């Protein structure tokens, strides 16, 4: 089940693990300041956040991005 969340802190935690810690993306590139204006999606497994994505809206168009899943849950 994927959830739209208002408190996007768990999404940022998953993104940090995947993009910054695992993939070595610079924090300045990952944390772009656009989180407050995005719609955040969270994928939980037994209550634990395992995946995340965001949708940035530009009028009627949405751009899906920052999609990630923890390494142990991929495949």
Secondary structure, 3 states (H helix, E strand, C coil): CEEEECCCHHHHHHHHHHHHHHCCCCHHHHCCCCHHHCEEEEEEECCEEEEEEEEEEECCEEEEEEEEECHHHCC
